[in-house]
Amino acid sequence: MANKTPKSKKRLIQELHHIPSLHETIVRMALEGRLSKEREEHVRIHLEEWVTDSKYILLNLGIHMTMGLVRFTAFPFPLPIGSTLRPIWVMANRMYCNIIWDMRRKSVHSMTVLLFSIIPFLGYFAYTIPLRKKSEYLAYLYAQHISYMFYDKNLEEKLKKVPRFIKKIANALLVPAEIRPTIK
């Protein structure tokens, strides 16, 4: 949240796996009207299974979040640190997976994730893209969860002041199609 002290890397990654805090995010999303009752129930029913199946993706998402944490606390002045480190992380993991011939994990570090990781601010959400393979709502849940953790705002509020093309990218990749707003 906005007034909390910075979290340690380990605590941040654990919080991404922490089912009770994800349930709090689901409740908050429902109260804000971001999830219908039916979708809220669907996400609740499948959440534990999705999180268990996505641990490797969530580890990488946590590392990107940690990069953001370091970037905004250790280097509070504008530098393209995140837009440099995130793609390096994705490329290094992709190369490593090629070397050890782990194609399942290599698919997590896709070219889409690499390109998304370059975008300022949104790049921290790059690993929500492979989460979409489990469920569009899982990716959306994590995008909201991370936005609440860092900014105490929902994703849409956080994106209000960004350029329109970034909003379009965020909506296309992070928001489920049936609830995606039309941005002009």
N, C-alpha and C positions, 0 to 999 in steps of 0.2 A: 504494500500500500504506500501511498505517497509519503507518509510521515514516519515510516519504519526505518530502522537502520539497515544498511546493506546486508544482504544474506550471504552466508558463505556458499561456496560452490556446491559442497555436498548437500547443504540444507536446501538450496534452490532445486537441485536435481531430485532430491527426495520429495519435495513439494509437488513436482510434476507427476509423481507416482502416487501421491497421497489421495486416496479415494475420498475421505471425508471433506477435504478442501475442494475437490472437484464437485462434490455434491453441493457445497455452498455456492459454487459458481453456477451450477444448474439452477438452484433456487433463485439466485440473483437475476439470472437471465430470464427466468419465467416471470418474476416480479416486474421486470422492465419490459415485458412483452416480446422478448426475443425468441422465446420458445412457446409453442402451443402446448396445451396439456398433454395431447397425444405424443408429441415429440419429446416432451420432458420425460414422460413415462418410458418411452422407447430408449432414450439415452440412459436413464437410470438402470433399466434392465440389463443393458449390454455393456455398461461402463467398465465393470471389473474385467470382463473378458477382453474388451478392446485394449485396456491398459496393459494387461498381462501379455497379450500378443504383440504389443508395440514397444516393449522395453528398450530395444536397441534404437528405435527412432526417437524415443523420449530422452535417451541418454544424449543423443546428438542435439536434440532441441534444447536440452538443459545446458549443454556446452555453449550453444549460441546465446542463450539467455545470460550465461555467465560472462560471455564477452561483452554483452550489453551492460551488465552490471559494472564490470571493470571500466568500460568505456565512459559511462556516465558518472561514476564516482571517483575514479582515479584521474581521469582526464576530462574535467568538466567543460573544457573549451572545445570548439568545433574542430575536429580532425576526422578524416575518413578512416579511422582505425577499424571500425566494424565492417565497413564495406571492403576492406582489404583482408582482414583476418578470416571473416566468414567464408569467402570463396576459397581461400587457401586451405581452410579446414576441409571443405567439401572435396576439393581436388586431391588433397593428400590422402583422404580416406578412400576416395575412388581408386586412386593408384594402388594403395595398399591392398584393397579388395581384389584388384586385378592380379597383383603379384601372388596372393595366396589363393586365388581362384575361388573367391567366395561371391558368386554372382547374386545370391539372394541379398546380401548386404550391399553389394555394389549398386543394386537397383534403388536402395534408399538414397544414395548419393548421386541422383540422376542429374542430367543436364538441366532440367527444369529447376531443380533445387539449387544448382550452381548459379544459374542466371538470376533466380529470385534472391539469392543471398547477397547479390551485389547492390540491390536497391536499398538506398538509405532508409532506416527505421524498419521497413517491411522485411528486410533481409533477416532480421532476428526470428521471423516466423517461417523461414524457408522449410524447415522440417515438418511443418504442418501439412505440406503437400503429400508426402507419403502416408500421412495419417488419413488422408481422404480415401485411400484404398480400403481402409477399414470402414469408414463412414464419413460422409460429408459433415455430419453433426459432431463427430469426434474432433475433426480439424477445427471447426468453428468453436467448439467448447474450449479447446486449448488456446486458440487465438484470444478469446474473451478472458480466459483464466489468466493468461500472461499479461494482458492489458490491465486487468484488475490488480494483479500482483505488483506491477511496476508503477502504474499511474492512478490507480483507484478510479479508473474510468472504463467504460466499455469501449470496444474497438472503434465503433462508429464515432463516438465522441472524440477519441484520440485522433481520428483521421479527418476531422472537420477542416483543419487548416492546411492539409497537405494538397499538393497539386491534383487536379482532377484525374490525370492519367494514373497516378499512384492509387487513388481511390478505386478506379476501375480494375486495376490489377488485384488489389486487395479483395474486392468483392468477388471477382471471378475465381480466385484461388482459395479464399478462406470462408466465404459465406455460402451456405447451401442454396442451390438453384431456386428452390421453391420459396425462399424468403429473401432472396437477393433484391436489393433495391435497384431501381433503374437510375443511373447517374447520367446526366446530360451535360 
